[in-house]
Amino acid sequence: MQTVNTTEFRQHLPNYLRRAEAGEEIHITSRGRVIARLLPEDDQAAAARQRLDALQGQVCLSDVESPSGEEWNAEKGLL
């Protein structure tokens, strides 16, 4: 996170937009007080892809349709 005053922000706007696009958060100040924040766009599809990539190798999916061999109460007539 970087803090920048409004004058500096206006003078170098394209640079700050590129930095925000790269993921950086920028606080814009006026007279020493934060008046705005420039944040990167939240790409929900990319975030979901990252969560799935993080799970890769940790999750094991097996056959969920074949019988497990266990007898259920419903099969015994005990509902």
N, C-alpha and C positions, 0 to 999 in steps of 0.2 A: 504494500500500500504506500502510495506517495501522496504528499500534500503539496498543492501548488496554488498560488494566488491567481485571481481572475485575470490580471494583466498578462502574466506569464502564460496562462492557459490559452487566452485569445491569440497571443503571438505565435504559439507553437501548437495550435489545434490539431493539424494532421499528425504530428508526432504522438500526441496524447491519444488520439483515436486509434492509431496503430498499436500502441501499448495496451489499450483496453481490449482491443481485438485479440491480442496475444494472451489475455487472461489477467492483466493487472488491474487492480482497483485504484482509482485516483480520487482523492478528496480535493474539492475546489473550495478555496477560502476567500473571504472578503473581510478585510480588517481583522485578520487573525481568527475568524470564526468560520467553521465549516458550513457552507451554504448548499452544497450539492455533492453528489458522488457519481462518478462515471464508472459503470460496471460493465464487464463483458456480458454478451448475450448468453442466456441460459439455454443451451441446446439439449433438450430433454432426450432426444434420440441418441446423441453421443454419450450422455450420462448413463443411459440404460445399457448401451454397448460396453462401456467401461465396467459397469457392475457385473455384466455377464462374463467379460474377459477375466475379471478378478476371481470368479467362481470356477473358471476352467481348471480341471484337474482335481477339484475338491468335491465335486458332486458326481455320484454314480447313479445313473438311471438303469433300472433293470426291468425285466418283463413284469408288467403289472396286470396282465390279463390271464396268465396261466394260473391254475390252482396252486395254492401254497402247500397243500397236503394236510392242512389243519381243518378240523371239523368245526363249523360255526354253530352257534345256538339256533339259528334259523333253520339249519339243516336238520337239527334234532327235533324241530317243532316247538322250540322254546322261544317264543317271541317276547 
